[in-house]
C-alpha cells in the first residue's frame, strides 16, 4: 500500500488536526472530532465530514461502530517510509568520493586509508589488474605500510602476470602481504576491502592503458622500465577516483573472491 504522507506535511490542514486529535484520544465519533476542530479553525460540519471521508478512502483512518481511529496499516507504512529515508541518508552520508590528480597522490592516500581503517578482525584484501608500482614512496610511507601489515592479515590478488607484476608483488611480500600473481578474479576496477569498508578505485582510461602497455612491454624491472613508470604513471597528471563506502555484504563477497585465489 502506498503511504499518503499529506496529513503530516501541512500542519494547518483539517486532516492534520484530525490526526492530532485521534493521537490524543481514540476512537472518536465524527461529532466529537468536529466539536474539537471548531475550537481551532472556522470550519463547517460538511467540510469536516468530507475530510474524514477522504481519510477513510485513503486508509489513513478507519471506522468501527461509527467511531474513528487511526489505521494501523497506515502507521506501519509511515514507519517503513521513515526508516527507508533514514537508511538512504545513512548510505549517502557514509559514501565518500575522492578525486586524486596523480598516481603519486593516490599511493599516499591509499597508504593513509589502509593504515587507519578498522579491519573488524577480518582479513583485508585487495584486487588489482596490475600490481601497484611501489615507486616514489618515501621512508615514512614504507614504515606505515610495514606497521599496519604487521598488525593484520592482508591478501593481494593481482590479475597481471608480467615480470613487473612479479617484481612489485615481491616488494609487498617482503613488507608482509600475501600476494597471488595471475589471479583469475574478474574485476572492472581495482578495489580494497578492509572490515566492512569497500574502496573502489577507478583509474582514468589513459592511465589504465599506460600501465598495461608498460607492464607488458618490459621484461624486467630495469632502469628503462623504472624511468618510464615514473614519467608515465607515477608523476604524470591523471585522474584517479576512490569511492569509499560501507557495505558488509559486498565486502564479504569481495573478500571471498580474493581468498579463493589463495586456496
C-alpha positions in Angstrom: 0.0 0.0 0.0 1.4 3.4 -1.0 1.6 5.6 2.1 0.0 9.0 1.9 2.2 11.5 3.8 0.0 14.6 3.1 -1.6 14.8 6.6 1.8 15.0 8.1 3.1 17.8 5.8 0.5 20.6 6.3 0.2 21.4 10.0 -2.8 23.7 9.4 -4.8 21.2 7.3 -8.0 19.7 8.7 -6.6 16.2 8.1 -3.5 17.0 10.3 -5.8 18.3 13.0 -7.9 15.1 12.8 -4.8 13.0 13.1 -3.6 15.0 16.1 -7.0 14.7 17.9 -7.0 10.9 17.3 -3.4 10.6 18.5 -4.5 12.2 21.8 -7.7 10.1 22.1 -9.2 7.4 20.0 -11.7 6.2 18.9 -13.9 9.3 18.5 -17.1 10.0 16.7 -17.4 12.5 13.8 -19.3 14.8 16.1 -16.7 14.7 18.8 -14.0 15.5 16.2 -16.0 18.3 14.7 -16.5 19.9 18.1 -12.8 19.8 18.8 -11.8 21.1 15.3 -14.2 24.1 15.7 -12.1 25.3 18.6 -9.0 25.5 16.3 -10.4 26.8 13.0 -13.6 28.0 11.3 -14.9 25.0 9.5 -18.4 23.6 8.6 -19.6 20.2 9.7 -19.8 19.2 6.0 -16.2 20.1 5.4 -15.2 18.0 8.4 -17.2 15.1 7.2 -15.6 15.4 3.7 -12.1 15.4 5.2 -13.0 12.3 7.3 -14.4 10.5 4.2 -11.2 11.3 2.2 -9.0 9.9 5.0 -11.1 6.8 5.2 -10.8 6.2 1.4 -7.0 6.8 1.7 -7.0 4.2 4.5 -5.4 6.7 6.9 -8.3 6.3 9.4 -10.9 3.6 9.8 -14.5 3.5 11.2 -15.8 0.9 13.6 -19.3 1.3 15.1 -19.4 4.9 14.0 -16.2 5.6 15.9 -13.0 6.7 14.1 -9.4 5.6 14.8 -6.1 5.7 13.0 -5.5 2.8 10.7 -2.5 0.7 12.0 -1.5 -0.3 8.5 -1.1 3.4 7.6 1.1 3.9 10.8 3.2 0.9 9.7 3.6 2.4 6.2 4.7 5.7 7.7 7.2 3.9 9.9 8.6 2.0 6.9 8.9 5.1 4.8 10.8 7.0 7.5 13.1 4.0 8.0 13.8 3.9 4.3 14.6 7.6 4.2 16.9 7.2 7.2 18.7 4.3 5.6 19.1 6.1 2.3 20.5 9.2 4.1 22.9 7.0 6.1 24.2 5.3 3.0 24.7 8.7 1.3 26.5 10.1 4.4 28.9 7.1 4.6 29.8 7.2 0.9 32.8 9.4 0.2 34.3 10.2 -3.2 37.9 11.4 -3.6 39.4 12.7 -6.8 43.2 12.5 -6.9 45.2 14.0 -9.7 48.3 11.7 -9.9 49.3 8.2 -9.1 51.8 9.5 -6.5 49.0 11.3 -4.7 46.8 8.1 -4.9 49.6 5.9 -3.4 50.0 8.1 -0.4 46.2 8.3 0.0 45.7 4.6 -0.1 48.5 4.0 2.5 46.9 6.5 4.8 43.4 4.9 4.4 44.5 1.3 4.9 46.6 2.4 7.9 43.6 3.9 9.7 40.5 2.0 8.6 39.3 -0.7 11.0 39.6 -4.4 9.9 36.8 -5.7 12.1 39.1 -8.7 13.0 38.8 -10.0 9.4 41.4 -10.4 6.7 41.9 -7.3 4.5 42.0 -7.9 0.7 43.0 -6.1 -2.4 42.4 -7.0 -6.1 44.0 -5.2 -9.0 44.6 -5.5 -12.7 48.3 -5.0 -12.3 50.5 -4.7 -9.2 50.6 -1.1 -7.9 54.2 0.2 -8.5 56.0 0.8 -5.2 58.0 3.7 -6.6 58.1 7.3 -5.4 57.4 6.5 -1.8 59.5 7.9 1.0 60.7 6.2 4.1 57.7 7.3 6.2 55.3 5.7 3.7 57.2 2.4 3.8 57.2 2.4 7.6 53.4 2.9 7.6 52.9 0.0 5.3 55.2 -2.2 7.3 53.5 -1.3 10.6 49.9 -2.0 9.5 50.9 -5.2 7.7 52.4 -6.5 11.0 49.0 -5.8 12.7 46.7 -7.6 10.3 46.3 -10.2 7.6 46.4 -8.7 4.1 45.9 -10.5 0.8 46.6 -9.1 -2.7 45.2 -10.8 -5.8 46.8 -9.4 -9.0 45.4 -10.4 -12.3 48.6 -9.4 -14.2 51.4 -11.9 -14.5 54.2 -9.9 -16.1 57.7 -9.6 -14.8 56.9 -6.1 -13.4 53.8 -7.5 -11.6 56.1 -10.1 -10.0 58.7 -7.6 -9.1 56.3 -5.2 -7.3 54.5 -8.1 -5.7 57.7 -9.4 -4.2 58.3 -5.9 -2.6 54.9 -6.2 -1.0 55.6 -9.7 0.2 58.8 -8.6 1.9 56.7 -6.0 3.7 54.2 -8.6 4.9 51.5 -9.0 2.4 50.4 -12.3 1.0 50.3 -12.0 -2.8 48.8 -14.0 -5.6 50.0 -13.2 -9.2 48.0 -14.2 -12.2 44.7 -14.3 -10.2 41.6 -15.4 -12.1 39.3 -13.0 -10.4 37.2 -10.9 -12.7 37.2 -7.2 -11.9 36.3 -4.0 -13.8 38.2 -1.8 -11.3 40.7 -2.3 -8.6 39.4 -2.5 -5.0 40.4 -2.8 -1.4 38.3 -4.3 1.4 39.1 -3.6 5.0 36.5 -4.8 7.5 33.1 -3.7 6.1 34.6 -0.8 4.2 35.0 -1.0 0.4 37.4 1.2 -1.6 36.6 1.2 -5.3 39.5 2.6 -7.3 38.8 4.0 -10.8 41.9 4.8 -13.0 41.1 7.0 -16.0 41.4 5.3 -19.3 44.8 6.9 -20.3 46.4 5.7 -17.1 45.0 2.2 -17.4 46.4 2.0 -20.9 49.8 3.3 -19.9 50.0 0.8 -17.0 49.1 -2.1 -19.3 51.5 -1.1 -22.1 54.5 -0.5 -19.8 53.9 -3.7 -17.8 53.6 -5.9 -21.0 56.5 -4.1 -22.7 59.3 -4.6 -20.2 60.7 -8.0 -19.4 62.4 -6.9 -16.2 62.4 -4.0 -13.7 65.5 -2.3 -15.0 66.4 1.4 -15.3 64.5 1.8 -18.6 61.3 0.4 -17.0 61.6 2.4 -13.8 62.1 5.6 -15.8 59.0 5.0 -17.9 56.9 4.1 -14.8 58.0 7.3 -13.1 57.3 9.6 -16.0 54.1 8.0 -17.4 52.5 6.5 -14.3 53.8 8.0 -11.1 54.2 11.7 -11.8 52.0 12.4 -14.8 48.7 14.1 -14.2 45.9 11.6 -14.2 42.5 11.5 -12.6 42.1 8.6 -10.1 38.8 8.4 -8.3 38.4 6.5 -5.0 34.9 5.7 -3.8 34.8 4.6 -0.1 31.6 3.2 1.3 30.2 0.8 4.0 28.7 -2.4 2.6 29.0 -5.5 4.8 27.5 -7.9 2.2 29.6 -6.5 -0.7 32.8 -6.5 1.5 32.2 -10.2 2.4 31.6 -11.2 -1.2 34.8 -9.5 -2.4 36.7 -10.9 0.4 35.6 -14.4 -0.5 36.6 -13.9 -4.2 40.1 -12.9 -3.2 40.6 -15.5 -0.5 39.6 -18.3 -3.0 42.7 -17.4 -5.0 44.8 -18.5 -2.1 43.1 -21.9 -1.5 
